[in-house]
Amino acid sequence: MPFAYSIADGIGLGFIFYTLVKLFTGKIKDVHPVLLTFSLLFLLRYIIKALQNV
């Protein structure tokens, strides 16, 4: 949140980084499917947001 000045962005980035850490440590099965879905949706949101600013 301190980097984005937004609670929603902070939570979204937390979801994404948590999922990525579990993926890279080989513990992706510990991630609940709902959290994985939210992580992918937040990632898609940031990609679309970045493409709109181009």
C-alpha positions as a Markdown table, in Angstrom:
| # | Residue | x | y | z |
|---|---|---|---|---|
| 1 | Met | 0.0 | 0.0 | 0.0 |
| 2 | Pro | 2.8 | 2.6 | 0.7 |
| 3 | Phe | 4.0 | 2.3 | -2.9 |
| 4 | Ala | 0.6 | 2.4 | -4.6 |
| 5 | Tyr | -1.3 | 4.8 | -2.2 |
| 6 | Ser | -4.3 | 2.5 | -2.5 |
| 7 | Ile | -5.6 | -0.2 | -0.2 |
| 8 | Ala | -7.0 | -2.2 | -3.1 |
| 9 | Asp | -3.7 | -2.1 | -5.0 |
| 10 | Gly | -1.8 | -3.2 | -1.9 |
| 11 | Ile | -4.2 | -6.1 | -1.3 |
| 12 | Gly | -4.0 | -7.1 | -5.0 |
| 13 | Leu | -0.2 | -7.0 | -5.1 |
| 14 | Gly | -0.2 | -9.0 | -1.9 |
| 15 | Phe | -2.3 | -11.7 | -3.5 |
| 16 | Ile | -0.1 | -11.8 | -6.6 |
| 17 | Phe | 3.2 | -11.9 | -4.7 |
| 18 | Tyr | 1.9 | -14.6 | -2.3 |
| 19 | Thr | 0.8 | -16.8 | -5.2 |
| 20 | Leu | 4.1 | -16.2 | -7.0 |
| 21 | Val | 6.2 | -17.1 | -3.9 |
| 22 | Lys | 4.2 | -20.3 | -3.5 |
| 23 | Leu | 4.6 | -21.1 | -7.2 |
| 24 | Phe | 8.4 | -20.6 | -7.1 |
| 25 | Thr | 8.9 | -22.5 | -3.9 |
| 26 | Gly | 6.9 | -25.5 | -5.3 |
| 27 | Lys | 4.1 | -25.2 | -2.8 |
| 28 | Ile | 1.4 | -24.1 | -5.3 |
| 29 | Lys | -1.0 | -26.7 | -3.9 |
| 30 | Asp | -1.2 | -24.7 | -0.7 |
| 31 | Val | -2.9 | -21.9 | -2.5 |
| 32 | His | -6.7 | -22.1 | -2.4 |
| 33 | Pro | -8.3 | -22.0 | -5.9 |
| 34 | Val | -10.3 | -18.8 | -4.9 |
| 35 | Leu | -7.0 | -17.0 | -4.0 |
| 36 | Leu | -5.5 | -18.2 | -7.3 |
| 37 | Thr | -8.5 | -16.8 | -9.1 |
| 38 | Phe | -8.3 | -13.5 | -7.4 |
| 39 | Ser | -4.6 | -13.3 | -8.1 |
| 40 | Leu | -5.2 | -13.9 | -11.8 |
| 41 | Leu | -8.0 | -11.3 | -11.9 |
| 42 | Phe | -5.8 | -8.7 | -10.2 |
| 43 | Leu | -2.9 | -9.5 | -12.5 |
| 44 | Leu | -5.3 | -9.1 | -15.5 |
| 45 | Arg | -6.5 | -5.8 | -14.0 |
| 46 | Tyr | -3.0 | -4.4 | -13.8 |
| 47 | Ile | -2.1 | -5.5 | -17.3 |
| 48 | Ile | -5.2 | -3.8 | -18.7 |
| 49 | Lys | -4.5 | -0.7 | -16.7 |
| 50 | Ala | -1.0 | -0.6 | -18.0 |
| 51 | Leu | -2.1 | -1.0 | -21.6 |
| 52 | Gln | -4.6 | 1.8 | -21.3 |
| 53 | Asn | -1.8 | 4.2 | -20.2 |
| 54 | Val | 0.3 | 3.5 | -23.3 |
